[in-house]
Amino acid sequence: MPDSATKSGFSRYLKVGIPLLVSALAIWLVIRKLDFKAVGDAFSQLSSGSILLIALCFLIGSLLRGVTCYIILGGKLSYSHVFWGMNLGYLLNTIVPLRLGEFGRAAFLTEGSDHKVGYLEVLASIVAERILDLLVGFSFLLFCLLFLIENESLNQIAVIGIFILAILIGLIFYATRNRQRVVLWLNNRFSKSEFLTRKVNPRVEQLLNGFEYFTRPGRFLSAFFILAISWSFSMIEYGILQRAILPNPEWWWPMLVNTASAFLNALPSAPGGLGVFEAGTVGAYALVGIEKEPALAIALVVHSVQIAIPAMLGVIALLLSGQTLGSLIDKATKIQQKEERQS
């Protein structure tokens, strides 16, 4: 028992320590040889109207993302409940390590509705949302490579990527429509592997359940299209900042930068994606020849809005639900521990 407790404690330290190290490395890369005066000069070119417009774009994008989450859950919960739960999750991810927000969101949606849904179903829907996010982001990235970069090798990579994306979406549809058959095949095919039958296969089944409401192409395309529009509003934020700070910005840069920062922000990091989001934005702008200082100013404004608005909405959700932040964190921790024991 002591050895088990020691291993568990060490594992938890790793889960916290590695993301902190990743963020520290990202911050060091960003501020290394940085001209802080140039960063300040970039900030001075922004107006209060620009900041308000960026905040409005983010809010609209957040409302649209809430619609996507509502579709994934199949309308079992009200849109308002789904929207508040989503922002509560973002609030927790901003202030608590270990990506506890997803579990807090599951706790809120599971317990705070007249139409009860199980937390496994909610967690599966969150995983489905994340995968849909990847599909949308990957689509935008391929668009950049295929149409906007004059490089034959990159164009070939883009064509291959589009082909792989089409196959992946086809496999998702097939597996979701035939999930019982797929799970049975996996259990029979890997029956001799205890690891796969006890840990991997149940997760696959849970994931397929999360895609239950994508079995009809119309519903999948609706969710995909709405999420893509949500991403587009994030790109508009970058476009507004580019016009204010950069001398000759290209219209397609926000598509590249938004995708790169979002993908890098998915890495294990400190709460709120501290450092990694800025590194993704600065690195993406570096690919098109933009200096670090104005790129960092853009990243800090966008990231600040992404943290501040969901935090405020999350606090409102807490007040409306009558819960406290401590009680929600406690519920989220219990769900996370239960998930870890089952895995």
Buried (B, 14 or more C-beta within 10 A) or exposed (E): EEEEEEEEEEEEEEBBEEBBEBBBBBBEBBBEEBEEEBBEBBBEBBEEEBBEBBBBBBBBBBEBBBBBBBBBBBEBBEBEBBBBBBBBBBBBBBBBBBBBBBBBBBBBBBEBBEEEBEBBBBBBBBBBBEBBBBBBBBBBBBBBBBEBBEEEEBBEBBEEBBEEBEEBBEEBBEBBBBBEEBBEEBBEEBEEEEEBBEEBBBEBBBBBBBBBBBBEEEBBEBBBEBBBBBBBBBBBBBBBBBEBBBEEBEEBBBBBBBBBBBBBBBBBBBBBBBBBBBBBBBBBBEEBEBBBBBBBBBBBBBBEBBBEBBBEBBBBBBEEBEBEBEEBBEBBBEBBEEBEEEE
